Amino acid sequence: MASSSKKVLITEVVLRDAHQSLLATRMRTEDMLPICEKLDKAGYWSLEAWGGATFDSCLRFLKEDPWERLRKLKKALPKTPIQMLLRGQNLLGYRHYSDDVVEAFVKKSAECGVDVFRIFDAMNDMRNIVVSVKAVLKAGKHAQGAICYTTSPVHTTEHFVEMAREMEKMGCQSIAIKDMAGLITPARTVEIFSALSRAVKVPLAFHSHTTVGMANISMYLAVENGATHVDTAISSLSWGTSHSPTESMVVAFQDTPHDTGLKLELLQEIGFYFREIRKKYHQYESEYAGIDTRVMINQVPGGMISNLSNQLKEQGALNRMNEVLAEIPRVREDLGYPPLVTPTSQIVGTQAVLNVLTGKRYKSITNEVKLYLQGRYGKAPGKINETVRNMAIGNDEVITCRPADKLKPEMHRLRDEIGELAKSEEDVLTYAMFPEIGRKFLEERAAGTLKPEELKPPKSAEAASLPAYAPTDFNVTMHGETYHIRVTGAGHKTEEQRPFFVSVDGVPEQILIETLTETVPTEAGMVDTRRASKGSKRPKASREGHVTSSMPGTIVDILVKVGAKVKAGDPVLVIEAMKMENEVPAPVAGTVKAVNVAKGDSVNPDEALVEIE
């Protein structure tokens, strides 16, 4: 073991990744500022306080200007560098942005207070971080390249070393191994950091989550084998899907050549503060905050398993979970072994579900898989199955260049679109990241109606023991995004399709609900469930010419009309399910006799959506 004598430098993640992991990124600026004086005195190398999901959460839920948060934190932390997480060409949004947007965003982030930029790409395509790195260096700030750790036949130690060398050549001043799922084993840690320390001269950082319980051991071994920077979370917001506790790791490195120099007494004061603050956000606590070892067996993150379970339950196919879990690695191999992180985890998982439920692999292919196979997300780490690619996109052009090379400059268009609502360049960039919620935020700010979501007081013991029959105000989390839902009214009970009036993140909506079963209270606090309606009015799928959906979804587009001639395999519908769009093909050749759906309709797997004879 090649142990060095270098001091360990700590990046504290309590102001970003810790509460993002445990409290749905809901911590407010007002709860960060009072402890900043002590955080600034602690002696951290940096404080991760921005980026990731904080920008989205500020706008969507907290009704805070994320740029204002950054400026306030910078003022309150004069001595300690502020660090952010940046998704390369994706910045903080969900698509690739043009180079001028990337450059403008980095420049403004640096001006407002970011000192260290941790830059990564979900595909580990180094081409997607080049512009970000150059922009950070131009701004005179620290550019840290981050390699997403995953496992596959192509993700060898040599592969990670090659990426690190590329990062060093493009100017990265440090390099991090970013282990989002907590997958890295102690043995692999030793192997990778030993190799990296020989291959590059820049400092090495270790970032992992305690999801499966190995992070503490792996972190210590990373330091023993060349890492000089590690990420930790103050103990009161550590463990589970969060990170190794700061105080524990500080003590672990005491009396060694790697002593951090941080004072345990001050860290404990910080820990006590956040222990009390955490109680304020009890409504966002995960139901399962302990160790989740499932990821070690099937390499599927726990959150992804939960999503798959819900999706299969909706279709009465929960018994097929093992088939889906077995199919995911096969789909991942077909797609060239992308890391299972957002958005690729959803792309792979959804396609695996479709492959299992349709009974034929790639009978139905999501639009996102098609975009992936066109190269719109970047270069796959491994070799793509060309048969699958041909099934998905046929003879369509495959992009081999950097995806952003296909994008025209956008800043002028964005400024024009948001118009007078934008009072600064920061506002334009806010709109660029999240057009819908960004515009809504700016409109509410202009109207003086910004109001953060309500924080609920802790339930009394008496209230907690009472039966709950009809929730009217709750949070719904899907695919890692949380929405605040409030039922504000309802139409007449006698109506077969009863309108309900709800607020989704403060936006009023009307939905129509056809009740299939009702749950009613009985004596002694019991409940009774009874049939309330006849269900769907669409005919039940009963023959080969009936077009069906493989899963519950929403009709996005109808591609045929009554009387149209179709061939077997021709697309007839586009359905959105699980945040993915996919075309539904004609099962047989013939003439369209009936179209039983309209755009916007919700549909189920057993319904005849289109009839072909």
MILUMDREN-254596 format. One record per residue (C-alpha): residue in three letters; x, y, z. Coordinates in steps of 0.5 Angstrom, whole numbers, plus 500, padded with zeros to 3 digits. Each point is the difference from the previous one (the first is absolute). Example, Ala and Ser with C-alpha at 12.3 -4.5 7.8 and 13.67 -1.06 7.14 Angstrom:
2
ALA525491516 SER502507498 
This chain:
613
MET500500500 ALA503507498 SER498504505 SER502508500 SER501505505 LYS496505497 LYS494503505 VAL493499498 LEU496506498 ILE493499501 THR494503496 GLU494500504 VAL493499496 VAL495501506 LEU498507496 ARG498496493 ASP501492499 ALA498498508 HIS493503500 GLN499499492 SER501492502 LEU496500507 LEU495506500 ALA498501492 THR505506500 ARG495504504 MET505504505 ARG499507499 THR505506500 GLU497503507 ASP502493503 MET507500497 LEU502507501 PRO500500508 ILE506494500 CYS504503495 GLU505504505 LYS501493503 LEU501496493 ASP505506498 LYS504499506 ALA500492500 GLY506500495 TYR497496494 TRP503500493 SER493502497 LEU493500502 GLU495497494 ALA494505500 TRP498501493 GLY498496494 GLY497493499 ALA493500502 THR500507504 PHE499504495 ASP493497498 SER498499507 CYS501507501 LEU496502494 ARG494495501 PHE499499507 LEU504505504 LYS498506496 GLU507503501 ASP505503495 PRO506495499 TRP504505498 GLU498504506 ARG502494505 LEU507500497 ARG501507501 LYS498500507 LEU504493502 LYS506503496 LYS499506505 ALA499496506 LEU506495498 PRO506505499 LYS506495501 THR497494498 PRO499498492 ILE493499498 GLN500494495 MET494498495 LEU499493496 LEU499502493 ARG498495495 GLY504502494 GLN496502494 ASN494498504 LEU502506505 LEU494499505 GLY494498495 TYR498494496 ARG503501493 HIS506502497 TYR501508499 SER504504495 ASP507502502 ASP498507501 VAL495498505 VAL505496503 GLU505506500 ALA495505503 PHE498495505 VAL507499503 LYS502507499 LYS494502505 SER501495505 ALA507502501 GLU498507501 CYS495498505 GLY504496504 VAL502493497 ASP507499501 VAL501492499 PHE496497494 ARG499492500 ILE499499493 PHE497493497 ASP496497495 ALA495494501 MET503496494 ASN507502502 ASP501503493 MET506504501 ARG498505494 ASN494502504 ILE504503506 VAL505504495 VAL496506500 SER499501507 VAL507498502 LYS502506496 ALA495505502 VAL502498507 LEU508501499 LYS498507496 ALA496502506 GLY506499505 LYS497495504 HIS502492502 ALA497495494 GLN500493503 GLY498495495 ALA496494503 ILE499493498 CYS494496501 TYR501494503 THR497493497 THR501493499 SER500496493 PRO505497496 VAL502506497 HIS501504506 THR507498502 THR505503504 GLU503502493 HIS494503498 PHE500504506 VAL507502499 GLU499502493 MET495505502 ALA504503505 ARG505501496 GLU496504495 MET497504505 GLU507502502 LYS502502493 MET494504500 GLY502504506 CYS496497506 GLN504502506 SER497494504 ILE496494498 ALA495496504 ILE497493500 LYS493501501 ASP496494502 MET493502501 ALA497493501 GLY505498506 LEU503494495 ILE507501501 THR503494504 PRO506501504 ALA504496496 ARG498504493 THR502506504 VAL507498501 GLU501498493 ILE497506497 PHE503505505 SER507497499 ALA500500493 LEU497507499 SER506503505 ARG505497496 ALA496502493 VAL499508502 LYS503505504 VAL494504502 PRO497499507 LEU495494500 ALA493501504 PHE495494502 HIS493501500 SER495494502 HIS493499504 THR499495506 THR494497496 VAL503493501 GLY505501506 MET507500497 ALA501507499 ASN504501506 ILE505494499 SER501502493 MET501508502 TYR506498504 LEU503495495 ALA499506495 VAL504504504 GLU505495502 ASN501499492 GLY501507498 ALA493504501 THR501507504 HIS493502499 VAL494497503 ASP493502501 THR496499506 ALA493502503 ILE500503507 SER497494505 SER493502501 LEU499500492 SER504494498 TRP499492499 GLY495497496 THR500503493 SER504506503 HIS508499501 SER505498505 PRO499505507 THR505505500 GLU502499507 SER501493500 MET505501494 VAL504505503 VAL501496506 ALA502494496 PHE505504497 GLN503503506 ASP507497503 THR501498492 PRO504504495 HIS494502497 ASP497504506 THR495505498 GLY501505505 LEU493502501 LYS497500507 LEU495495503 GLU497505505 LEU498505494 LEU498495496 GLN495497505 GLU497507501 ILE499500493 GLY497493500 PHE495502506 TYR498506496 PHE498496494 ARG497494505 GLU495506502 ILE499502493 ARG498493497 LYS494500504 LYS497506497 TYR500496493 HIS497493503 GLN495500494 TYR505499495 GLU504494504 SER501494496 GLU496494502 TYR506496500 ALA506504502 GLY505494502 ILE504495496 ASP498497493 THR504495498 ARG496498494 VAL504504495 MET506495502 ILE496494497 ASN497503494 GLN504507499 VAL493503499 PRO499506505 GLY495500506 GLY496506497 MET500496493 ILE497494503 SER495504504 ASN497503493 LEU500493497 SER496497505 ASN495506500 GLN500499492 LEU499493500 LYS495500506 GLU495505496 GLN500494494 GLY499495505 ALA506497498 LEU504501506 ASN502492500 ARG504502494 MET505504504 ASN506495500 GLU499499492 VAL501508500 LEU506500504 ALA503494496 GLU498504493 ILE503507503 PRO508497499 ARG498498493 VAL497506498 ARG506504503 GLU505496496 ASP496501494 LEU501507501 GLY507500501 TYR500500508 PRO498507501 PRO501501508 LEU493499503 VAL499508502 THR495505498 PRO498500495 THR503493497 SER497496506 GLN493502498 ILE501499493 VAL503493501 GLY495498505 THR494502496 GLN502496494 ALA501494504 VAL493501503 LEU498500493 ASN504494498 VAL497496505 LEU493502500 THR499500492 GLY503493500 LYS505502495 ARG506504500 TYR500507497 LYS493498497 SER499507503 ILE505505501 THR500507503 ASN502506497 GLU505502505 VAL504493498 LYS499502493 LEU504507502 TYR505496504 LEU501496494 GLN501506495 GLY506502505 ARG496506502 TYR502499508 GLY507499498 LYS505494498 ALA498493503 PRO506497505 GLY499494496 LYS498497494 ILE493500498 ASN496495497 GLU499501493 THR494496499 VAL496504506 ARG503506497 ASN497498493 MET493498503 ALA500507503 ILE502505495 GLY501496494 ASN504504495 ASP500507504 GLU506504501 VAL504498506 ILE504506503 THR507499501 CYS502507502 ARG499503507 PRO493501500 ALA500507502 ASP504502493 LYS493499497 LEU497506504 LYS500507498 PRO501506505 GLU494500505 MET501506504 HIS497506496 ARG494495499 LEU499499507 ARG501507502 ASP494502495 GLU496494502 ILE500503507 GLY500507499 GLU498505505 LEU499495505 ALA508499501 LYS503506504 SER507497499 GLU504495497 GLU499495505 ASP493500499 VAL501498493 LEU504495502 THR495497505 TYR495500494 ALA505496496 MET501495505 PHE492499501 PRO496503495 GLU493499504 ILE502500507 GLY505506499 ARG495504496 LYS494499506 PHE505502505 LEU502506496 GLU493502499 GLU498498508 ARG506505502 ALA497505495 ALA493500503 GLY503499507 THR497493501 LEU506496502 LYS498495505 PRO504494502 GLU496493502 GLU498500507 LEU504496505 LYS496496504 PRO500499508 PRO502494503 LYS494495501 SER498499507 ALA499493503 GLU493501500 ALA499502493 ALA505495497 SER495494503 LEU494503497 PRO498496493 ALA501504494 TYR495499495 ALA500506495 PRO507504499 THR499506497 ASP507503500 PHE506496499 ASN507499496 VAL501496494 THR507497498 MET501497493 HIS506499497 GLY504504505 GLU496506499 THR495502506 TYR493504499 HIS496503505 ILE493498498 ARG494503504 VAL492499498 THR497506500 GLY493498498 ALA495495497 GLY494499495 HIS494497501 LYS500493503 THR494498495 GLU505501494 GLU503494497 GLN506503498 ARG501505506 PRO504506500 PHE505501505 PHE504507501 VAL507499502 SER506505501 VAL507497498 ASP506504502 GLY495506501 VAL497499493 PRO493499500 GLU498494496 GLN493496498 ILE500493499 LEU494495499 ILE500494504 GLU496494498 THR499496507 LEU501492500 THR500499507 GLU498504506 THR503499507 VAL495502506 PRO500500507 THR496495504 GLU499499508 ALA506499504 GLY505504496 MET500494494 VAL499502493 ASP496496494 THR502500493 ARG495500495 ARG499500492 ALA498507498 SER499500492 LYS501496494 GLY507502498 SER502502493 LYS496501495 ARG505497495 PRO499493497 LYS504495503 ALA506498496 SER498493497 ARG503498493 GLU506501496 GLY498507497 HIS499503506 VAL505505502 THR502501507 SER505503505 SER505496504 MET499504506 PRO496506502 GLY501507497 THR498506496 ILE498501493 VAL505505497 ASP499499493 ILE495496495 LEU503498494 VAL495497496 LYS492501498 VAL494496499 GLY501497493 ALA507500500 LYS504494497 VAL506498504 LYS505495500 ALA503496506 GLY505504504 ASP497506498 PRO500505505 VAL493502502 LEU500504507 VAL505503504 ILE499499508 GLU504503505 ALA501495506 MET505501506 LYS503507497 MET502496493 GLU496501494 ASN499494495 GLU497498494 VAL495494500 PRO500496494 ALA494497496 PRO500492502 VAL497498493 ALA500503493 GLY493503498 THR495505500 VAL499505506 LYS492499502 ALA500504507 VAL504504504 ASN498500507 VAL505505503 ALA501508500 LYS506504501 GLY501501508 ASP496493502 SER503496505 VAL500493498 ASN501493503 PRO503493497 ASP494496499 GLU496505496 ALA499500492 LEU503507498 VAL500499493 GLU496495496 ILE503497494 GLU497495495 
